[in-house]
Amino acid sequence: MKNAKILSWIIAVVGLWEIVAPFILGYTAVGAAMWDAIIIGVVILVLGVWAALANEEGTIKTLNWINAVLGLWLIIAPFILAYSSTVTAMWNDIIVGIVVLVLGVWAALTA
């Protein structure tokens, strides 16, 4: 369970990155990309912190599975929300999505 908590903290940090990425990488003019990053980033951050602080194994697993699904969403979001032409936003979301998906599944399976 200790490994799942560490992974959950890492997921939370990645969620924080997703929130600030539009401002650092400069794609705030692309509304869909910016708002998707902020909203999904906040949810990933909150769920990651919640999972890291939780004491029940079932809660940790559930929160990390939800984060894994959010990671999958980030991978496909540029194509569904039509901002794949904004290359910076697209690649940031794909990379962050892969990281959150892998860490979320890993944390859920090790909880």
Backbone as XML, in Angstrom:
<?xml version="1.0"?>
<chain id="A" units="angstrom">
  <residue number="1" name="MET">
    <atom name="N" x="0.822" y="-1.191" z="0.000"/>
    <atom name="CA" x="0.000" y="0.000" z="0.000"/>
    <atom name="C" x="0.870" y="1.261" z="0.000"/>
  </residue>
  <residue number="2" name="LYS">
    <atom name="N" x="2.076" y="1.145" z="0.556"/>
    <atom name="CA" x="2.977" y="2.292" z="0.589"/>
    <atom name="C" x="3.341" y="2.743" z="-0.830"/>
  </residue>
  <residue number="3" name="ASN">
    <atom name="N" x="3.597" y="1.776" z="-1.715"/>
    <atom name="CA" x="3.927" y="2.124" z="-3.104"/>
    <atom name="C" x="2.765" y="2.840" z="-3.786"/>
  </residue>
  <residue number="4" name="ALA">
    <atom name="N" x="1.538" y="2.394" z="-3.524"/>
    <atom name="CA" x="0.364" y="3.031" z="-4.115"/>
    <atom name="C" x="0.251" y="4.477" z="-3.652"/>
  </residue>
  <residue number="5" name="LYS">
    <atom name="N" x="0.586" y="4.739" z="-2.403"/>
    <atom name="CA" x="0.521" y="6.103" z="-1.889"/>
    <atom name="C" x="1.586" y="6.987" z="-2.547"/>
  </residue>
  <residue number="6" name="ILE">
    <atom name="N" x="2.778" y="6.455" z="-2.722"/>
    <atom name="CA" x="3.839" y="7.212" z="-3.400"/>
    <atom name="C" x="3.437" y="7.505" z="-4.839"/>
  </residue>
  <residue number="7" name="LEU">
    <atom name="N" x="2.917" y="6.501" z="-5.522"/>
    <atom name="CA" x="2.463" y="6.692" z="-6.900"/>
    <atom name="C" x="1.324" y="7.714" z="-6.965"/>
  </residue>
  <residue number="8" name="SER">
    <atom name="N" x="0.456" y="7.705" z="-5.966"/>
    <atom name="CA" x="-0.645" y="8.668" z="-5.926"/>
    <atom name="C" x="-0.132" y="10.096" z="-5.770"/>
  </residue>
  <residue number="9" name="TRP">
    <atom name="N" x="0.917" y="10.271" z="-4.967"/>
    <atom name="CA" x="1.524" y="11.604" z="-4.845"/>
    <atom name="C" x="2.125" y="12.049" z="-6.176"/>
  </residue>
  <residue number="10" name="ILE">
    <atom name="N" x="2.753" y="11.134" z="-6.871"/>
    <atom name="CA" x="3.322" y="11.473" z="-8.183"/>
    <atom name="C" x="2.205" y="11.865" z="-9.154"/>
  </residue>
  <residue number="11" name="ILE">
    <atom name="N" x="1.109" y="11.123" z="-9.129"/>
    <atom name="CA" x="-0.044" y="11.457" z="-9.967"/>
    <atom name="C" x="-0.551" y="12.857" z="-9.631"/>
  </residue>
  <residue number="12" name="ALA">
    <atom name="N" x="-0.600" y="13.192" z="-8.348"/>
    <atom name="CA" x="-1.058" y="14.518" z="-7.932"/>
    <atom name="C" x="-0.154" y="15.610" z="-8.507"/>
  </residue>
  <residue number="13" name="VAL">
    <atom name="N" x="1.144" y="15.389" z="-8.486"/>
    <atom name="CA" x="2.093" y="16.364" z="-9.042"/>
    <atom name="C" x="1.883" y="16.506" z="-10.549"/>
  </residue>
  <residue number="14" name="VAL">
    <atom name="N" x="1.656" y="15.390" z="-11.227"/>
    <atom name="CA" x="1.392" y="15.434" z="-12.671"/>
    <atom name="C" x="0.081" y="16.190" z="-12.933"/>
  </residue>
  <residue number="15" name="GLY">
    <atom name="N" x="-0.911" y="16.013" z="-12.068"/>
    <atom name="CA" x="-2.155" y="16.768" z="-12.179"/>
    <atom name="C" x="-1.913" y="18.263" z="-12.027"/>
  </residue>
  <residue number="16" name="LEU">
    <atom name="N" x="-1.036" y="18.629" z="-11.100"/>
    <atom name="CA" x="-0.677" y="20.036" z="-10.934"/>
    <atom name="C" x="-0.014" y="20.579" z="-12.195"/>
  </residue>
  <residue number="17" name="TRP">
    <atom name="N" x="0.866" y="19.783" z="-12.793"/>
    <atom name="CA" x="1.476" y="20.188" z="-14.060"/>
    <atom name="C" x="0.407" y="20.429" z="-15.125"/>
  </residue>
  <residue number="18" name="GLU">
    <atom name="N" x="-0.565" y="19.521" z="-15.208"/>
    <atom name="CA" x="-1.612" y="19.646" z="-16.225"/>
    <atom name="C" x="-2.388" y="20.955" z="-16.050"/>
  </residue>
  <residue number="19" name="ILE">
    <atom name="N" x="-2.565" y="21.394" z="-14.811"/>
    <atom name="CA" x="-3.272" y="22.654" z="-14.545"/>
    <atom name="C" x="-2.481" y="23.850" z="-15.061"/>
  </residue>
  <residue number="20" name="VAL">
    <atom name="N" x="-1.185" y="23.870" z="-14.816"/>
    <atom name="CA" x="-0.368" y="25.039" z="-15.183"/>
    <atom name="C" x="0.182" y="24.963" z="-16.602"/>
  </residue>
  <residue number="21" name="ALA">
    <atom name="N" x="0.118" y="23.816" z="-17.243"/>
    <atom name="CA" x="0.705" y="23.631" z="-18.574"/>
    <atom name="C" x="0.220" y="24.631" z="-19.624"/>
  </residue>
  <residue number="22" name="PRO">
    <atom name="N" x="-1.082" y="24.939" z="-19.695"/>
    <atom name="CA" x="-1.509" y="25.901" z="-20.726"/>
    <atom name="C" x="-0.829" y="27.264" z="-20.592"/>
  </residue>
  <residue number="23" name="PHE">
    <atom name="N" x="-0.539" y="27.655" z="-19.363"/>
    <atom name="CA" x="0.075" y="28.953" z="-19.114"/>
    <atom name="C" x="1.582" y="28.904" z="-19.374"/>
  </residue>
  <residue number="24" name="ILE">
    <atom name="N" x="2.208" y="27.815" z="-19.014"/>
    <atom name="CA" x="3.655" y="27.676" z="-19.221"/>
    <atom name="C" x="3.978" y="27.391" z="-20.684"/>
  </residue>
  <residue number="25" name="LEU">
    <atom name="N" x="3.198" y="26.521" z="-21.299"/>
    <atom name="CA" x="3.457" y="26.138" z="-22.690"/>
    <atom name="C" x="2.798" y="27.068" z="-23.703"/>
  </residue>
  <residue number="26" name="GLY">
    <atom name="N" x="1.959" y="27.975" z="-23.249"/>
    <atom name="CA" x="1.420" y="29.021" z="-24.091"/>
    <atom name="C" x="0.280" y="28.644" z="-25.015"/>
  </residue>
  <residue number="27" name="TYR">
    <atom name="N" x="-0.636" y="27.819" z="-24.550"/>
    <atom name="CA" x="-1.800" y="27.531" z="-25.385"/>
    <atom name="C" x="-3.108" y="27.952" z="-24.711"/>
  </residue>
  <residue number="28" name="THR">
    <atom name="N" x="-3.050" y="29.069" z="-23.986"/>
    <atom name="CA" x="-4.262" y="29.579" z="-23.335"/>
    <atom name="C" x="-5.271" y="30.134" z="-24.334"/>
  </residue>
  <residue number="29" name="ALA">
    <atom name="N" x="-4.838" y="30.461" z="-25.538"/>
    <atom name="CA" x="-5.761" y="30.990" z="-26.551"/>
    <atom name="C" x="-6.663" y="29.900" z="-27.133"/>
  </residue>
  <residue number="30" name="VAL">
    <atom name="N" x="-6.290" y="28.650" z="-26.926"/>
    <atom name="CA" x="-7.092" y="27.525" z="-27.423"/>
    <atom name="C" x="-7.995" y="27.082" z="-26.274"/>
  </residue>
  <residue number="31" name="GLY">
    <atom name="N" x="-9.228" y="27.611" z="-26.285"/>
    <atom name="CA" x="-10.145" y="27.420" z="-25.170"/>
    <atom name="C" x="-10.383" y="25.981" z="-24.771"/>
  </residue>
  <residue number="32" name="ALA">
    <atom name="N" x="-10.644" y="25.123" z="-25.730"/>
    <atom name="CA" x="-10.941" y="23.720" z="-25.411"/>
    <atom name="C" x="-9.744" y="23.049" z="-24.741"/>
  </residue>
  <residue number="33" name="ALA">
    <atom name="N" x="-8.565" y="23.304" z="-25.260"/>
    <atom name="CA" x="-7.359" y="22.697" z="-24.699"/>
    <atom name="C" x="-7.079" y="23.227" z="-23.301"/>
  </residue>
  <residue number="34" name="MET">
    <atom name="N" x="-7.223" y="24.540" z="-23.146"/>
    <atom name="CA" x="-6.934" y="25.146" z="-21.852"/>
    <atom name="C" x="-7.906" y="24.659" z="-20.782"/>
  </residue>
  <residue number="35" name="TRP">
    <atom name="N" x="-9.202" y="24.715" z="-21.064"/>
    <atom name="CA" x="-10.182" y="24.329" z="-20.054"/>
    <atom name="C" x="-10.163" y="22.838" z="-19.760"/>
  </residue>
  <residue number="36" name="ASP">
    <atom name="N" x="-9.905" y="22.037" z="-20.776"/>
    <atom name="CA" x="-9.776" y="20.594" z="-20.541"/>
    <atom name="C" x="-8.595" y="20.320" z="-19.613"/>
  </residue>
  <residue number="37" name="ALA">
    <atom name="N" x="-7.471" y="20.993" z="-19.880"/>
    <atom name="CA" x="-6.284" y="20.796" z="-19.041"/>
    <atom name="C" x="-6.550" y="21.239" z="-17.606"/>
  </residue>
  <residue number="38" name="ILE">
    <atom name="N" x="-7.182" y="22.371" z="-17.429"/>
    <atom name="CA" x="-7.435" y="22.875" z="-16.077"/>
    <atom name="C" x="-8.418" y="21.966" z="-15.329"/>
  </residue>
  <residue number="39" name="ILE">
    <atom name="N" x="-9.525" y="21.641" z="-15.961"/>
    <atom name="CA" x="-10.553" y="20.837" z="-15.274"/>
    <atom name="C" x="-10.043" y="19.432" z="-14.967"/>
  </residue>
  <residue number="40" name="ILE">
    <atom name="N" x="-9.493" y="18.769" z="-15.966"/>
    <atom name="CA" x="-9.000" y="17.399" z="-15.747"/>
    <atom name="C" x="-7.801" y="17.416" z="-14.798"/>
  </residue>
  <residue number="41" name="GLY">
    <atom name="N" x="-6.955" y="18.432" z="-14.914"/>
    <atom name="CA" x="-5.808" y="18.554" z="-14.009"/>
    <atom name="C" x="-6.236" y="18.693" z="-12.561"/>
  </residue>
  <residue number="42" name="VAL">
    <atom name="N" x="-7.259" y="19.506" z="-12.309"/>
    <atom name="CA" x="-7.766" y="19.675" z="-10.941"/>
    <atom name="C" x="-8.311" y="18.353" z="-10.416"/>
  </residue>
  <residue number="43" name="VAL">
    <atom name="N" x="-9.073" y="17.654" z="-11.241"/>
    <atom name="CA" x="-9.645" y="16.369" z="-10.799"/>
    <atom name="C" x="-8.529" y="15.364" z="-10.510"/>
  </residue>
  <residue number="44" name="ILE">
    <atom name="N" x="-7.538" y="15.280" z="-11.395"/>
    <atom name="CA" x="-6.414" y="14.358" z="-11.176"/>
    <atom name="C" x="-5.666" y="14.727" z="-9.901"/>
  </residue>
  <residue number="45" name="LEU">
    <atom name="N" x="-5.415" y="16.008" z="-9.701"/>
    <atom name="CA" x="-4.727" y="16.471" z="-8.495"/>
    <atom name="C" x="-5.500" y="16.095" z="-7.238"/>
  </residue>
  <residue number="46" name="VAL">
    <atom name="N" x="-6.785" y="16.391" z="-7.222"/>
    <atom name="CA" x="-7.612" y="16.110" z="-6.032"/>
    <atom name="C" x="-7.688" y="14.610" z="-5.758"/>
  </residue>
  <residue number="47" name="LEU">
    <atom name="N" x="-7.930" y="13.821" z="-6.799"/>
    <atom name="CA" x="-8.017" y="12.373" z="-6.602"/>
    <atom name="C" x="-6.667" y="11.780" z="-6.194"/>
  </residue>
  <residue number="48" name="GLY">
    <atom name="N" x="-5.582" y="12.314" z="-6.750"/>
    <atom name="CA" x="-4.252" y="11.835" z="-6.383"/>
    <atom name="C" x="-3.935" y="12.106" z="-4.920"/>
  </residue>
  <residue number="49" name="VAL">
    <atom name="N" x="-4.228" y="13.321" z="-4.452"/>
    <atom name="CA" x="-3.996" y="13.653" z="-3.040"/>
    <atom name="C" x="-4.904" y="12.815" z="-2.146"/>
  </residue>
  <residue number="50" name="TRP">
    <atom name="N" x="-6.160" y="12.682" z="-2.543"/>
    <atom name="CA" x="-7.113" y="11.883" z="-1.764"/>
    <atom name="C" x="-6.620" y="10.443" z="-1.635"/>
  </residue>
  <residue number="51" name="ALA">
    <atom name="N" x="-6.176" y="9.860" z="-2.749"/>
    <atom name="CA" x="-5.679" y="8.481" z="-2.708"/>
    <atom name="C" x="-4.416" y="8.374" z="-1.858"/>
  </residue>
  <residue number="52" name="ALA">
    <atom name="N" x="-3.559" y="9.385" z="-1.924"/>
    <atom name="CA" x="-2.318" y="9.356" z="-1.147"/>
    <atom name="C" x="-2.585" y="9.461" z="0.351"/>
  </residue>
  <residue number="53" name="LEU">
    <atom name="N" x="-3.639" y="10.153" z="0.715"/>
    <atom name="CA" x="-3.964" y="10.336" z="2.134"/>
    <atom name="C" x="-4.942" y="9.294" z="2.678"/>
  </residue>
  <residue number="54" name="ALA">
    <atom name="N" x="-5.562" y="8.526" z="1.799"/>
    <atom name="CA" x="-6.559" y="7.537" z="2.227"/>
    <atom name="C" x="-5.893" y="6.368" z="2.948"/>
  </residue>
  <residue number="55" name="ASN">
    <atom name="N" x="-6.645" y="5.762" z="3.820"/>
    <atom name="CA" x="-6.131" y="4.615" z="4.570"/>
    <atom name="C" x="-6.781" y="3.298" z="4.179"/>
  </residue>
  <residue number="56" name="GLU">
    <atom name="N" x="-7.882" y="3.362" z="3.459"/>
    <atom name="CA" x="-8.570" y="2.142" z="3.060"/>
    <atom name="C" x="-8.115" y="1.710" z="1.674"/>
  </residue>
  <residue number="57" name="GLU">
    <atom name="N" x="-7.784" y="0.457" z="1.558"/>
    <atom name="CA" x="-7.280" y="-0.096" z="0.298"/>
    <atom name="C" x="-8.278" y="0.074" z="-0.846"/>
  </residue>
  <residue number="58" name="GLY">
    <atom name="N" x="-9.545" y="-0.154" z="-0.570"/>
    <atom name="CA" x="-10.573" y="-0.031" z="-1.598"/>
    <atom name="C" x="-10.685" y="1.386" z="-2.136"/>
  </residue>
  <residue number="59" name="THR">
    <atom name="N" x="-10.579" y="2.359" z="-1.252"/>
    <atom name="CA" x="-10.638" y="3.761" z="-1.663"/>
    <atom name="C" x="-9.454" y="4.106" z="-2.548"/>
  </residue>
  <residue number="60" name="ILE">
    <atom name="N" x="-8.276" y="3.664" z="-2.146"/>
    <atom name="CA" x="-7.058" y="3.943" z="-2.923"/>
    <atom name="C" x="-7.169" y="3.326" z="-4.313"/>
  </residue>
  <residue number="61" name="LYS">
    <atom name="N" x="-7.623" y="2.091" z="-4.383"/>
    <atom name="CA" x="-7.776" y="1.429" z="-5.680"/>
    <atom name="C" x="-8.774" y="2.164" z="-6.569"/>
  </residue>
  <residue number="62" name="THR">
    <atom name="N" x="-9.930" y="2.479" z="-5.997"/>
    <atom name="CA" x="-10.975" y="3.145" z="-6.780"/>
    <atom name="C" x="-10.503" y="4.486" z="-7.321"/>
  </residue>
  <residue number="63" name="LEU">
    <atom name="N" x="-9.887" y="5.300" z="-6.485"/>
    <atom name="CA" x="-9.423" y="6.620" z="-6.912"/>
    <atom name="C" x="-8.359" y="6.513" z="-7.995"/>
  </residue>
  <residue number="64" name="ASN">
    <atom name="N" x="-7.491" y="5.523" z="-7.870"/>
    <atom name="CA" x="-6.445" y="5.363" z="-8.885"/>
    <atom name="C" x="-6.999" y="4.815" z="-10.199"/>
  </residue>
  <residue number="65" name="TRP">
    <atom name="N" x="-8.023" y="3.973" z="-10.135"/>
    <atom name="CA" x="-8.667" y="3.523" z="-11.371"/>
    <atom name="C" x="-9.346" y="4.702" z="-12.069"/>
  </residue>
  <residue number="66" name="ILE">
    <atom name="N" x="-9.963" y="5.579" z="-11.284"/>
    <atom name="CA" x="-10.584" y="6.768" z="-11.877"/>
    <atom name="C" x="-9.514" y="7.631" z="-12.544"/>
  </residue>
  <residue number="67" name="ASN">
    <atom name="N" x="-8.392" y="7.810" z="-11.879"/>
    <atom name="CA" x="-7.305" y="8.589" z="-12.482"/>
    <atom name="C" x="-6.788" y="7.922" z="-13.755"/>
  </residue>
  <residue number="68" name="ALA">
    <atom name="N" x="-6.734" y="6.605" z="-13.775"/>
    <atom name="CA" x="-6.299" y="5.900" z="-14.986"/>
    <atom name="C" x="-7.241" y="6.206" z="-16.146"/>
  </residue>
  <residue number="69" name="VAL">
    <atom name="N" x="-8.532" y="6.222" z="-15.870"/>
    <atom name="CA" x="-9.516" y="6.555" z="-16.911"/>
    <atom name="C" x="-9.338" y="7.999" z="-17.362"/>
  </residue>
  <residue number="70" name="LEU">
    <atom name="N" x="-9.059" y="8.897" z="-16.432"/>
    <atom name="CA" x="-8.803" y="10.297" z="-16.801"/>
    <atom name="C" x="-7.543" y="10.408" z="-17.663"/>
  </residue>
  <residue number="71" name="GLY">
    <atom name="N" x="-6.551" y="9.575" z="-17.383"/>
    <atom name="CA" x="-5.358" y="9.541" z="-18.236"/>
    <atom name="C" x="-5.706" y="9.108" z="-19.648"/>
  </residue>
  <residue number="72" name="LEU">
    <atom name="N" x="-6.565" y="8.123" z="-19.758"/>
    <atom name="CA" x="-7.026" y="7.688" z="-21.078"/>
    <atom name="C" x="-7.770" y="8.827" z="-21.778"/>
  </residue>
  <residue number="73" name="TRP">
    <atom name="N" x="-8.594" y="9.548" z="-21.033"/>
    <atom name="CA" x="-9.301" y="10.690" z="-21.610"/>
    <atom name="C" x="-8.305" y="11.716" z="-22.174"/>
  </residue>
  <residue number="74" name="LEU">
    <atom name="N" x="-7.248" y="12.003" z="-21.405"/>
    <atom name="CA" x="-6.273" y="12.994" z="-21.878"/>
    <atom name="C" x="-5.613" y="12.562" z="-23.185"/>
  </residue>
  <residue number="75" name="ILE">
    <atom name="N" x="-5.437" y="11.274" z="-23.365"/>
    <atom name="CA" x="-4.820" y="10.770" z="-24.600"/>
    <atom name="C" x="-5.731" y="11.018" z="-25.804"/>
  </residue>
  <residue number="76" name="ILE">
    <atom name="N" x="-7.023" y="10.840" z="-25.631"/>
    <atom name="CA" x="-7.946" y="10.976" z="-26.763"/>
    <atom name="C" x="-8.586" y="12.356" z="-26.873"/>
  </residue>
  <residue number="77" name="ALA">
    <atom name="N" x="-8.517" y="13.161" z="-25.823"/>
    <atom name="CA" x="-9.180" y="14.467" z="-25.800"/>
    <atom name="C" x="-8.786" y="15.399" z="-26.949"/>
  </residue>
  <residue number="78" name="PRO">
    <atom name="N" x="-7.508" y="15.483" z="-27.333"/>
    <atom name="CA" x="-7.175" y="16.408" z="-28.432"/>
    <atom name="C" x="-7.923" y="16.101" z="-29.728"/>
  </residue>
  <residue number="79" name="PHE">
    <atom name="N" x="-8.262" y="14.846" z="-29.926"/>
    <atom name="CA" x="-8.935" y="14.445" z="-31.160"/>
    <atom name="C" x="-10.450" y="14.601" z="-31.041"/>
  </residue>
  <residue number="80" name="ILE">
    <atom name="N" x="-10.983" y="14.356" z="-29.862"/>
    <atom name="CA" x="-12.423" y="14.496" z="-29.649"/>
    <atom name="C" x="-12.816" y="15.972" z="-29.537"/>
  </residue>
  <residue number="81" name="LEU">
    <atom name="N" x="-11.990" y="16.760" z="-28.844"/>
    <atom name="CA" x="-12.298" y="18.175" z="-28.654"/>
    <atom name="C" x="-11.696" y="19.056" z="-29.747"/>
  </residue>
  <residue number="82" name="ALA">
    <atom name="N" x="-11.073" y="18.438" z="-30.738"/>
    <atom name="CA" x="-10.579" y="19.114" z="-31.951"/>
    <atom name="C" x="-9.523" y="20.182" z="-31.692"/>
  </residue>
  <residue number="83" name="TYR">
    <atom name="N" x="-8.553" y="19.854" z="-30.841"/>
    <atom name="CA" x="-7.418" y="20.758" z="-30.706"/>
    <atom name="C" x="-6.093" y="20.055" z="-31.022"/>
  </residue>
  <residue number="84" name="SER">
    <atom name="N" x="-6.174" y="19.003" z="-31.820"/>
    <atom name="CA" x="-4.965" y="18.271" z="-32.196"/>
    <atom name="C" x="-4.049" y="19.093" z="-33.101"/>
  </residue>
  <residue number="85" name="SER">
    <atom name="N" x="-4.571" y="20.148" z="-33.721"/>
    <atom name="CA" x="-3.719" y="21.009" z="-34.543"/>
    <atom name="C" x="-2.827" y="21.905" z="-33.679"/>
  </residue>
  <residue number="86" name="THR">
    <atom name="N" x="-3.160" y="22.051" z="-32.403"/>
    <atom name="CA" x="-2.299" y="22.763" z="-31.460"/>
    <atom name="C" x="-1.332" y="21.722" z="-30.893"/>
  </residue>
  <residue number="87" name="VAL">
    <atom name="N" x="-0.203" y="21.605" z="-31.559"/>
    <atom name="CA" x="0.716" y="20.495" z="-31.309"/>
    <atom name="C" x="1.201" y="20.455" z="-29.864"/>
  </residue>
  <residue number="88" name="THR">
    <atom name="N" x="1.504" y="21.599" z="-29.297"/>
    <atom name="CA" x="1.989" y="21.637" z="-27.911"/>
    <atom name="C" x="0.952" y="21.079" z="-26.952"/>
  </residue>
  <residue number="89" name="ALA">
    <atom name="N" x="-0.281" y="21.523" z="-27.099"/>
    <atom name="CA" x="-1.361" y="21.043" z="-26.231"/>
    <atom name="C" x="-1.593" y="19.555" z="-26.444"/>
  </residue>
  <residue number="90" name="MET">
    <atom name="N" x="-1.604" y="19.150" z="-27.708"/>
    <atom name="CA" x="-1.859" y="17.745" z="-28.014"/>
    <atom name="C" x="-0.802" y="16.843" z="-27.380"/>
  </residue>
  <residue number="91" name="TRP">
    <atom name="N" x="0.473" y="17.153" z="-27.603"/>
    <atom name="CA" x="1.530" y="16.289" z="-27.081"/>
    <atom name="C" x="1.623" y="16.346" z="-25.566"/>
  </residue>
  <residue number="92" name="ASN">
    <atom name="N" x="1.368" y="17.508" z="-24.982"/>
    <atom name="CA" x="1.349" y="17.574" z="-23.527"/>
    <atom name="C" x="0.275" y="16.643" z="-22.978"/>
  </residue>
  <residue number="93" name="ASP">
    <atom name="N" x="-0.927" y="16.712" z="-23.546"/>
    <atom name="CA" x="-2.014" y="15.872" z="-23.052"/>
    <atom name="C" x="-1.750" y="14.392" z="-23.293"/>
  </residue>
  <residue number="94" name="ILE">
    <atom name="N" x="-1.173" y="14.053" z="-24.423"/>
    <atom name="CA" x="-0.875" y="12.642" z="-24.694"/>
    <atom name="C" x="0.162" y="12.120" z="-23.704"/>
  </residue>
  <residue number="95" name="ILE">
    <atom name="N" x="1.221" y="12.885" z="-23.484"/>
    <atom name="CA" x="2.281" y="12.439" z="-22.565"/>
    <atom name="C" x="1.757" y="12.371" z="-21.135"/>
  </residue>
  <residue number="96" name="VAL">
    <atom name="N" x="1.076" y="13.426" z="-20.696"/>
    <atom name="CA" x="0.510" y="13.420" z="-19.342"/>
    <atom name="C" x="-0.508" y="12.285" z="-19.208"/>
  </residue>
  <residue number="97" name="GLY">
    <atom name="N" x="-1.314" y="12.081" z="-20.228"/>
    <atom name="CA" x="-2.295" y="11.004" z="-20.202"/>
    <atom name="C" x="-1.658" y="9.637" z="-20.045"/>
  </residue>
  <residue number="98" name="ILE">
    <atom name="N" x="-0.587" y="9.393" z="-20.789"/>
    <atom name="CA" x="0.115" y="8.108" z="-20.673"/>
    <atom name="C" x="0.684" y="7.932" z="-19.270"/>
  </residue>
  <residue number="99" name="VAL">
    <atom name="N" x="1.288" y="8.993" z="-18.747"/>
    <atom name="CA" x="1.877" y="8.920" z="-17.398"/>
    <atom name="C" x="0.797" y="8.632" z="-16.363"/>
  </residue>
  <residue number="100" name="VAL">
    <atom name="N" x="-0.312" y="9.356" z="-16.424"/>
    <atom name="CA" x="-1.390" y="9.158" z="-15.444"/>
    <atom name="C" x="-2.030" y="7.786" z="-15.614"/>
  </residue>
  <residue number="101" name="LEU">
    <atom name="N" x="-2.222" y="7.343" z="-16.843"/>
    <atom name="CA" x="-2.792" y="6.023" z="-17.091"/>
    <atom name="C" x="-1.908" y="4.929" z="-16.504"/>
  </residue>
  <residue number="102" name="VAL">
    <atom name="N" x="-0.627" y="4.970" z="-16.801"/>
    <atom name="CA" x="0.298" y="3.933" z="-16.326"/>
    <atom name="C" x="0.410" y="3.977" z="-14.802"/>
  </residue>
  <residue number="103" name="LEU">
    <atom name="N" x="0.622" y="5.166" z="-14.242"/>
    <atom name="CA" x="0.776" y="5.267" z="-12.779"/>
    <atom name="C" x="-0.529" y="4.920" z="-12.054"/>
  </residue>
  <residue number="104" name="GLY">
    <atom name="N" x="-1.667" y="5.306" z="-12.640"/>
    <atom name="CA" x="-2.954" y="4.986" z="-12.017"/>
    <atom name="C" x="-3.211" y="3.491" z="-11.959"/>
  </residue>
  <residue number="105" name="VAL">
    <atom name="N" x="-2.941" y="2.811" z="-13.069"/>
    <atom name="CA" x="-3.117" y="1.346" z="-13.096"/>
    <atom name="C" x="-2.139" y="0.688" z="-12.137"/>
  </residue>
  <residue number="106" name="TRP">
    <atom name="N" x="-0.889" y="1.131" z="-12.177"/>
    <atom name="CA" x="0.144" y="0.581" z="-11.284"/>
    <atom name="C" x="-0.255" y="0.757" z="-9.823"/>
  </residue>
  <residue number="107" name="ALA">
    <atom name="N" x="-0.689" y="1.966" z="-9.450"/>
    <atom name="CA" x="-1.084" y="2.230" z="-8.076"/>
    <atom name="C" x="-2.309" y="1.414" z="-7.675"/>
  </residue>
  <residue number="108" name="ALA">
    <atom name="N" x="-3.266" y="1.282" z="-8.592"/>
    <atom name="CA" x="-4.474" y="0.511" z="-8.285"/>
    <atom name="C" x="-4.147" y="-0.964" z="-8.070"/>
  </residue>
  <residue number="109" name="LEU">
    <atom name="N" x="-3.218" y="-1.474" z="-8.851"/>
    <atom name="CA" x="-2.869" y="-2.893" z="-8.735"/>
    <atom name="C" x="-1.979" y="-3.197" z="-7.535"/>
  </residue>
  <residue number="110" name="THR">
    <atom name="N" x="-1.251" y="-2.191" z="-7.041"/>
    <atom name="CA" x="-0.359" y="-2.433" z="-5.905"/>
    <atom name="C" x="-0.968" y="-2.024" z="-4.570"/>
  </residue>
  <residue number="111" name="ALA">
    <atom name="N" x="-2.154" y="-1.431" z="-4.598"/>
    <atom name="CA" x="-2.793" y="-0.971" z="-3.346"/>
    <atom name="C" x="-3.163" y="-2.166" z="-2.482"/>
  </residue>
</chain>
